[in-house]
């Protein structure tokens, strides 16, 4: 089986490629960035480039699409649509040209919106930001592709925040702030978070290769969920920081600070680690049901 991992140079993609190779699959990578681990397998290209995708999917049996614009501070905002939505359209066109019958797409739980605890795959889809809206639109593109023609398979996986060795994302930043005594708890910390370990989601993504023909959608998270207080407490205990005072701010004061940095960002053109949307996400209850994974 020949597999193309679009976005294979990224955090999850690198782990996925490693596991696929160890399992004996023939793997190629398509990414706009070089791969530090597997540069001999990569074709440098952009999902906005139809011709490049057409070439990359030649002789491929399965496509994983992990490529996305996903940061909170992407500018211009139109990049979410250009990369996440138009990129999906370009991938399905390349799949049609090359007779690829199976696509595995990593979407996001952001399609559900915020503060909707224990959402399952049939819950209302109400994304609150441009990233979530673009991923939902991409899901629609892949579903349309799967419904036309015979023998097609589509797996949509909606991950929560994924952490693990080598990641420089949200969990890493949280730990770094706590370790450097720069962390401030906004809100009461009772809100809960679903999270997932990179090694576990990669194993699930590989498992989907064996699924029979059809259309599947799964949330992905590792249980149990933790409150922010519990999560911060675990980190502080491991770093032996429990004796140090934890600074707390009420939610509205934190949001005021976030809006202030939003204004500064617009005035200066600089990007700051604090913003209203990041504080809103941090203080939200973002848990999902994983019952579908168990069936």
Number of C-alpha atoms within 10 A of each C-alpha: 11 13 22 25 23 29 24 30 27 18 19 21 23 19 21 23 26 15 16 17 13 10 10 9 13 15 20 23 28 26 21 17 16 19 21 10 12 15 14 11 17 22 20 16 20 19 26 18 14 18 13 17 23 18 13 23 25 15 14 20 17 21 25 22 23 20 25 23 17 17 10 14 15 14 11 7 13 12 18 23 20 16 23 28 25 20 24 26 20 21 27 23 17 21 24 15 13 17 16 21 21 23 26 23 23 23 26 22 29 22 24 25 19 19 15 16 17 15 19 19 19 9 12 12 16 15 19 14 14 19 24 23 22 26 28 22 18 22 25 15 19 22 17 11 21 21 14 9 9 9 13 18 22 24 25 22 23 21 21 22 18 22 19 17 11 10 15 13 14 14 16 15 14 17 18 15 13 18 15 9 14 12 17 13 18 19 21 13 19 14 19 21 23 25 22 19 17 21 16 14 20 19 14 14 20 17 10 15 15 8 13 11 14 13 17 17 20 21 22 29 25 17 14 11 18 16 18 21 14 15 17 19 14 13 17 18 11 10 12 11 15 13 8 9 8 15 11 14 13 11 17 11 12 22 22 14 15 21 17 14 19 18 12 15 16 10 9 8 10 10 15 12 10 17 23 17 17 16 19 17 13 19 24 21 21 26 26 27 17 19 13 13 12 5 5
